[in-house]
């Protein structure tokens, strides 16, 4: 059965990790909007485009990218193609703004697009809750593989290479303390209001405790799918 799951939660809540686990265990395709944007704005070939250079500046600052650009250039077309192929989708933190979610009088948003493609009854919303200090700690200490992009959980073991492909680990440009503060503020002001509007439209929001280890969080999610 075609199905869509949307994960919401503050930066560092574990949305991407849980989306990956859902994809690997239940045959979903993880549509990682943030990773798609990061790859787009960091591709040297793309940086010949003045518009993408501007989007890179926004991305590196920790602010959310231009909603119309994200919706039209990054999300909608790919979503439509995946839906036509009958793919089950999981999104991690997307749509990120009210415009991306609900559009306006001229532009259909992602939520209505998904309703048209999958049916409202087949869309599940998961909200992963973590304390603000947890969010800051996880982001400040996060490392990712420089080759395969796999995230590496913080452990006091001096790990410097990826446990999957043994490539060097790197810190994302988004994960310095000042940028994290901006990202948290952006989330509070521009992304969190989406949850209230989804409630108004009749969606059930499944609240998930994101403080435990990822496998324990995933147990909660499996019980809600």
C-alpha positions in Angstrom: 0.0 0.0 0.0 1.2 3.5 -0.9 2.0 5.4 2.3 3.8 8.6 3.4 5.4 9.4 6.8 6.5 12.9 7.8 8.9 13.2 10.7 9.1 16.5 12.6 11.2 17.6 15.5 13.9 20.2 16.3 17.4 19.9 14.7 19.2 17.0 16.4 16.0 15.2 17.4 16.9 12.2 15.2 14.5 12.7 12.2 17.0 11.6 9.6 18.1 8.6 11.6 14.5 7.4 12.1 13.6 8.0 8.5 16.7 5.9 7.5 15.6 3.1 9.8 12.0 3.2 8.4 13.4 3.1 4.9 15.7 0.1 5.6 13.2 -1.9 7.6 9.9 -1.2 5.8 10.8 -0.4 2.2 10.2 3.4 2.3 12.3 5.8 0.2 13.8 8.5 2.5 13.3 11.8 0.8 15.9 13.8 2.7 15.2 17.4 1.7 18.1 18.8 3.7 20.6 16.4 2.1 19.2 17.2 -1.3 19.6 20.9 -0.7 23.1 20.5 0.8 24.3 18.5 -2.2 22.8 21.0 -4.6 24.3 24.1 -3.1 27.8 22.4 -2.6 28.1 21.1 -6.1 30.8 23.2 -7.8 29.0 22.9 -11.1 25.8 24.3 -9.7 27.6 27.3 -8.2 27.9 28.7 -11.6 24.2 29.6 -11.1 23.9 33.0 -9.3 20.6 31.8 -7.7 22.1 28.7 -6.2 25.1 30.7 -4.9 22.5 32.9 -3.0 20.8 29.7 -1.7 24.2 28.4 -0.5 24.8 31.6 1.5 21.4 31.1 3.1 22.0 27.4 3.8 25.4 28.0 5.4 24.0 30.7 7.7 21.6 28.2 9.3 18.5 29.9 7.9 15.9 28.0 5.9 16.3 28.3 2.1 13.8 30.2 0.0 10.5 28.3 0.3 9.5 28.6 -3.4 12.9 27.4 -4.5 12.8 24.4 -2.2 9.2 23.5 -3.1 9.5 23.8 -6.8 13.2 23.0 -7.6 13.9 20.4 -4.9 10.7 18.7 -3.8 7.5 18.7 -5.9 8.8 17.2 -9.2 10.7 14.4 -7.5 7.8 13.6 -5.2 5.4 13.3 -8.2 7.8 10.9 -10.0 8.3 8.7 -7.0 4.6 8.6 -6.3 3.9 7.5 -10.0 6.4 4.7 -9.4 4.3 3.5 -6.4 7.1 4.3 -3.9 6.4 4.7 -0.2 7.9 7.9 1.1 9.3 9.1 4.4 10.3 12.8 4.8 12.6 14.0 7.6 11.7 17.6 8.6 10.0 18.5 5.3 8.0 20.6 4.4 9.9 23.2 6.5 7.8 26.3 6.1 4.1 27.1 6.0 4.4 28.0 2.3 6.2 24.7 1.5 3.5 22.8 3.4 0.4 24.6 2.3 1.3 26.9 -0.6 -0.8 29.9 -1.4 -3.6 31.0 -3.8 -1.2 30.5 -6.8 0.9 27.5 -5.6 -0.1 24.1 -4.3 1.9 23.0 -1.2 3.5 19.6 -0.5 0.7 18.5 1.9 -2.0 18.9 -0.7 0.3 17.3 -3.3 0.7 14.3 -1.1 -3.0 14.1 -0.4 -3.7 14.1 -4.1 -1.0 11.4 -4.8 -1.4 9.1 -1.8 -4.7 10.0 -0.1 -5.0 11.9 3.2 -5.7 8.7 5.1 -2.3 7.3 4.1 -0.2 10.2 5.5 1.2 9.7 9.0 2.8 12.5 11.1 5.5 11.7 13.7 6.7 14.4 16.0 10.0 13.5 17.8 10.4 15.5 21.1 13.8 16.3 22.6 14.9 18.8 25.2 16.6 22.0 23.8 19.9 21.1 25.5 19.8 17.6 23.8 19.3 19.3 20.4 22.3 21.6 21.0 24.5 18.8 22.3 23.7 16.4 19.5 24.3 19.0 16.8 27.5 20.3 18.3 29.0 16.8 18.5 27.6 15.3 15.3 30.0 13.9 12.6 29.2 12.5 9.2 31.1 10.4 6.7 32.9 12.5 4.0 32.1 9.8 1.4 28.8 8.0 2.2 27.3 10.7 4.3 26.4 8.2 7.2 25.8 10.1 10.5 28.0 8.9 13.4 26.5 9.1 16.9 28.7 10.9 19.5 30.7 8.5 21.6 33.8 9.3 23.7 35.9 6.9 21.8 37.9 9.1 19.4 36.3 7.6 16.3 37.8 9.4 13.2 36.7 7.2 10.3 33.3 5.9 9.2 32.3 2.5 10.6 30.7 1.6 7.3 33.2 2.6 4.6 36.2 3.7 6.7 36.4 7.2 5.1 37.3 10.2 7.2 34.6 11.8 9.2 33.7 15.5 8.9 31.7 18.1 10.7 28.9 19.8 8.8 29.0 23.5 8.2 25.6 23.7 9.9 26.8 22.3 13.1 28.8 25.1 14.7 27.3 26.5 17.9 26.2 29.9 16.5 24.6 28.3 13.4 22.8 25.8 15.6 21.2 28.7 17.6 19.9 30.2 14.3 18.6 26.8 13.1 16.7 26.3 16.4 15.2 29.7 16.1 14.2 29.1 12.5 12.6 25.8 13.5 10.6 27.4 16.3 9.4 30.3 14.2 9.0 28.8 10.7 8.6 25.0 11.0 6.7 24.3 14.3 3.6 26.3 13.2 3.0 23.7 10.5 2.1 21.2 13.3 -0.7 23.4 14.6 -2.1 23.8 11.1 -1.9 20.1 10.4 -4.0 19.5 13.6 -6.5 22.1 12.4 -6.8 20.1 9.2 -7.6 16.9 11.1 -4.2 15.2 11.1 -3.3 13.1 14.2 0.2 14.0 15.5 2.0 11.0 16.9 4.2 12.2 19.7 7.5 10.3 20.1 10.0 10.6 22.9 13.3 11.2 21.2 15.6 11.2 24.2 16.5 7.4 24.3 18.9 5.6 22.0 17.7 5.6 18.4 16.7 1.9 18.4 14.4 2.5 21.4 12.9 5.5 19.6 12.3 3.3 16.6 10.4 0.8 18.7 7.9 3.6 19.6 7.6 4.5 15.9 7.0 0.9 14.8 4.1 0.8 17.2 2.5 3.8 15.5 3.0 2.8 11.8 
